[in-house]
């Protein structure tokens, strides 16, 4: 009961204001990594720091790859599709070796950086998936306490009724789809590097990673918004593998 602001002799019941965590829209935060929760030091959101470390390392690898890249977009466009005889690039180290010569493993350095970046992005998504489960659990416990219900467990979030929430589903599908597409990507990346051009393979590898990185945002869009991430990535794989097949048929 509170005193009426105009008539002190009267009393009224103040309207109940719902807690902030209950009034927040369901889609306010799809990817926990890119929310205000990352600024907290709560041990339940500690995986976010791991995700940030992976992304920071990924940025460093990408910078080094850009600084050392010999990819020539103009030459690539002029020679499309890629010739099997010689790799396209600005430096002599991109040239093909004579038939029967042992491969110079230094030529594969750009592809090694792409592979390292792939692993870092994968772990960033994994950390975000873990952090999302803890954040949703924290919110669910607050809601259950406010409603006088038993608190949920982490298993309820990961495998029970809370696993269908927008945030958990987005984090799970980000990891799941990444894993589903990775085998074809890695196989085509390294086959293209070995049989066609490591320089071009790395360029398309970074392009694939870029489109995969926006999947958490694309997933929250109305269908077919997710195609913003997946379709260009399919194109990269089809090109990398298609050129390998074309060159193999010429052998």
Secondary structure, DSSP 8 states (H G I E B T S, - for coil): -EE-SS-TT-EE-------HHHHS-TTS-SSGGGSGGGG---GGGHHHHHHHHHHHHHHHHHHHHHHH----HHHHHHT-S--SSS---SSGGGS---TT----GGGGHHHHHHHHHHHHHHHHHHHHHHHHHHHHHHHHHHHHHHTT-----HHHHHTSGGGGSHHHHHHHHHHHHHHHHHHHHHHHHHHHHHHT-HHHHHHHHHHHHHHHHTHHHHHHSSTTTTHHHHHHHHHHHHHHHHHHHHHHHH-
